[in-house]
Amino acid sequence: MSARMFMIVLRVACDRVGVEDPWKFCADHADQFAAPDEDLGFHVALTTRKFIDYVLKCEVTEKESYGETRALTKSEREEYEPVFRELFPDIEMEQVRYVEFAWYDSTEAPDYYMPCMVKRITIFAADRLMKDEVFLRLLKDIDERIGKAGKLRYRLAGIPYENRIFVEAETEELCEKAIAEVEDFLKKNGYSEPKE
């Protein structure tokens, strides 16, 4: 018999952590996944897309209107990073999403997840770049195209090879396009290494 369940999970897309077959990955790391009869801990998401969920809450509900996904807060990233690193040593916590939803446990669960990408990029003369009007207009244009639900952020480390760009958008194609546009600008304008 089916029950309507309310769940809160921390979700990561398998392709973002190098997992091709989540069920095989689960079997290979069984000691780090919750047992099938346990509600909390790591589980393979029962969704159309391939996700690994870290289940924080799972309970029967009568409510109908659930469905939210968002980036983790800074404190959530700090709290759960050690848990995720045990399973995924190279994970970028910006790729993990807080997701809450309700579903009938005899069906597939919803695929809630806002795609995002994090990429390390080389930036020379970061101070000059942040004053470059053409670059600032490009960032504003990308921001408008990915919409209010999306985000474009960058982290300047002060070391040319340790900078990161983060994009969140409704589709992976939008994420890829935004990162490619920023990289192309940097390379064409001498802020990064040219394409080989």
Beta strands, then each sheet from edge to edge (+ up, - down):
strand 1: 4-13
strand 2: 41-44
strand 3: 51-60
strand 4: 68-71
strand 5: 97-104
strand 6: 116-121
strand 7: 151-155
strand 8: 163-168
sheet 1: 2+ 3- 1+ 5- 4+
sheet 2: 6+ 8- 7+
end
